[in-house]
Each structure stands twice: as C-alpha cells, then as structure tokens.
Amino acid sequence: MKKVIIAAAVALSGLAGAAQAAEISNTQFLQAARCRGLAASEGLGKLDTAGIDAFLKQETGSRELPVRASANNKISGAQKEGDKADGAKKEKLLAERSTTCSAWLGGASTGAAMNTAN
C-alpha cells in the first residue's frame, strides 16, 4: 500500500510540474482527458493511467458540469478512436500521445506497449 501511495505522489508531482502547480484552463483539462483516453486504448498499447486518473479526479471538482461531461466524452471518444485506428491514423495518434500528451502522462512510456500475451 505504501508503494502505491508513493507512486501516486511521484506521478502527481510530475503532473503538478506539468501544470506548473497553477490552476489549469478548461481547454487544458479537456486535453488531459483526451490523453487519458489515448493512454487507455488497447489498440495503441494501453499505458498506466493511475497518475492521470488521480490528476483528473482532483481537477474535476472545480469544473462546471458541461466541462465534466465533455471530459468524459473526450476520454471515451479518444479511447474508441485509438482502439479502431490502424496504419497512418494509428501512427498519428501514437505521435499525439508521445508529444502533446507527454506532460499529462508523466513517466509512462508513450510508445506502443508491448504485447506479451502471445
């Protein structure tokens, strides 16, 4: 349990640095939500989302209902988009995840995850 708490604290400190410990805008919040969906996509290679989940949960409380609903839509839409993507579209989403999303995803590997279940 201590390891989980420590890992979460480290992940949150990285996210706090990415958000510069200041309140983030709704646009940034929605971008982080999209990144969470891309990180959870099986088609792109699922990443650990514990850090971004904690960050989004913390930030959700200060958001208006339409923004929270939009964030949920961004998460599910991006995850579905990643799950269905192939070829050039998949490469584009992986590039987005490794560039735009790198600040939100912290230390998670942003490339395609290796499938070890052969």
Salt bridges, closest charged atoms under 4 A:
ASP53 OD1 - ARG36 NE 2.65
GLU59 OE1 - ARG63 NH2 2.61
GLU81 OE1 - ARG34 NH1 3.06
GLU81 OE2 - LYS89 NZ 2.67
GLU96 OE2 - ARG34 NE 2.70
